[in-house]
Amino acid sequence: MRTFHDTGRAARRAAWIAAALSALLLGACSDDDDNERVITGEALSVLNKVAQPNRDFVVVDLAKLADADPDNNVVAQGTSDIEGAFRAKVGLDVDSVLVNFPAVEGEPRTSGLISLIEGNPQRKTLEDFTDIACAAGAGAVGDGSVEASAMDRTRIANLELGAQQVLSEQSVDFNDPDSLGAAVARVREITNDGDNPPPS
C-alpha cells in the first residue's frame, strides 16, 4: 500500500522531471546562442551625424587585422536597417572588433571599436570621433604597439576621448586622407595609444 511519504516523493520527482523538461524546451527555443555574442548599434554620418540606412558593413577581428588576406579577418557582415541600426554575431573567441561601414559615393567611411573582453557589449553609436579612434586603435594593433587582447573598453574610451579633443581643437576633413591621418596620429600621441586619457 502506498504511504503518504511515497506519494510525496513521487510528486516531487514528477515536478523535478517537468521542470527539467521545461528548461530543455526553453533552451531549444531560445534565440540566444551560448557560443556567440551579439553586437548592436547605429551608424551616423561622420559629416553631419545623419543616420546611415541600408549600408553594408563588416566586422573585423582585431587579432587578425594583420592577415594578408582581408577575407580572413572578417568575422561578420550585414546591412544596416532603414534607421541605420546594425546587428551582428561574433564568436566567444573574439576579444575585440572594429565595425566598418566602407565609404560610398558622397559619404566617407564610418567605423568604431568594440571590446568583447568584458562580456556582452553595450549598444554602440558610430560617428566622427569613433571613426578617428577606430583608425588610431587599428593602427596601434596593426603596427604591434598594442595587442588586440589589450583593446578593452577603457583603452577604447581613452582613444575616443582623444578623438573628441582633437575634433574640438582642429578641423578634420574626412574626405582628405592627409587631414584624417593627422588627426589619427594626434590621437595616438596624446593618449599613448589609449594607455591614458588625453591631458585636460
N, C-alpha and C positions, 0 to 999 in steps of 0.2 A: 504494500500500500504506500502511495507517495505521500510524504510528510510535507508540512508547511515549509520546512527548510529546503527540501528537494525542489519544491515548486519555485521558491525564491531564487535558488541557484540557476534553475532553468530559465527563469525570466531575465535574470541578469546576463546570462550567456547569450540569449536571443537579442537583448538590447545591444550588447557589445558587438555581435556579428552585424546587426543592422547598421550600427554607427560606422563600422569598418567599411562595409559595402558602400554606404553613402559617401564616405570620404574618397573611396576609389573612384566612384562615379563622378564626383565633383572634379577630381583631378583630371579625369579623362576628358571632361567637357570644358575645362578651363582654357582661356585664350593665352594664359601665361606659359612661358617655356623656361624651365629652370636652367636651361643651358644657354640662355641669351639674355641680353639687356636691351631695353628699348630707349632710344634717344629721340627726343622730340624738340620742336621749336618752330620759329618762323624766320623767314629771310626778308630783310628790308634792303632797299637800295642804298648803296654807300653814298649816293649823290644827294638823295632827298628823303631818305627813310620811308619811302613808299613800299608797301608790301609787294613781293615778287611772286605772283601766281604762275602756276603751270611752267615752272622752270626745273630743268633736270639738275640733279645734284649727285655727288659721290661722297662716300665716307671712306677716308683713308686711315689705315692703321699706322700710327706714327713710328712704331717699331720697325715697320717695313718700308719706311719712307725712302731709304737709300737703294732699294731694289732697282736693278737696271731695267726691269720690265714693269712699267706703271700698273699693268693689269694685276700684278701680284700683290700690290698693297691696297687695292680697293676691296673693302670688306662688305660694303652695301651700296646700293644706289636707288634712286627713285625720282619722283617728280613732286614738287610742291602742289598743294591744292589751290583752290580759287582764292584763298585768303593768304597764300604764301606760307602755309604751315607745312612742315616736313615731319616724317616719322620713319625710323629705320631700326632694324635689329642687328646687334653685333654679338659675337661670342664672348663668353666669360674670360677667354684667354687674352682679350684685348684690353690694354691698360689705358690708352688714350687715343683719341682720334681727332682728325680735322674734318669738318664738313665743308665741302666746297661746291658753290654754285658757280660754274665757269662763266666767263664773260660771254655775253651775247651781243648782237648788234645794238649799239646805243646804250648798253648797260655793262659796267665793269663787273668783275668778279665780286662775290660776297662770300665770306668764309668765317670760320670760327673754330676754336679749340674746345674739346670736351674731354674731361677726365672721367674715367670709369673706375679708377683705382679705389675710390672711397665707396663704391657701390652704385646703385641706380642714380643717374644724373638728373638734375633739375632741368626743366624746360629752358631752352637757350634761344635768345634772340640774336640773330646775326646782323651786324650793321657795320658802320665805318670803323669804329675803334676795334671791334672784334676781328675785322679783316686784317688790320695792321698788326695786331697782337698775334694773330694766327701765322702771318708771314714771319714774324720775329721768332715765334716758338718753333715753327717748322725749320727755319734757318739754323737755329741753335741745335736742334736734333740732327738735322742733315749734315752739319759740319762736325758733329761729335762733341760739341761743347756741353750738351745736356743729354742724358739718357732719356729715351722715351718713357721709361718707367718712373722717371722723376717729374714728368709733366703732370703734376697733380693740380687740384683746384686752387691751392694757394699760389703756385707759380703762375698759373693762367691768370688769376686775378691780378697779380702784380704786373704781368705783361699788359693786361687790359687797362689798368690804371695808368701805366706808362703811355699807352697809345692815346688815352683820353687827354693826358697832359700835353703830348706832342700836338694833338689836334687843336688844343686851346692856344698853343704858342705859335703855330705856323700854319700856313695854308698848304693843303696836300691835294694834289691833282691825281685822282685815282686812275685817270686815263694816261698818265705820264709815268712810265716805269722808273725814270730817274727821281722824280718827286716822291713816288711811293717808296722806292728803295731807300731814299734818305730818311724818310720817316721811320721805316722799319729798323734801320741801323741805329737811329737815335733811341728808339725804344729798347733795343738790346743793350745799348750803352748805359742808359740811366737806371735800368733795372737789373743789370748784371745777368742778362738772360732769364729774368724772372726770379732770381735769388732773393730780391728785395723789392719793395715798392719804390716808386720814383721819389726823389727828395722833394719835400714840400717847399 
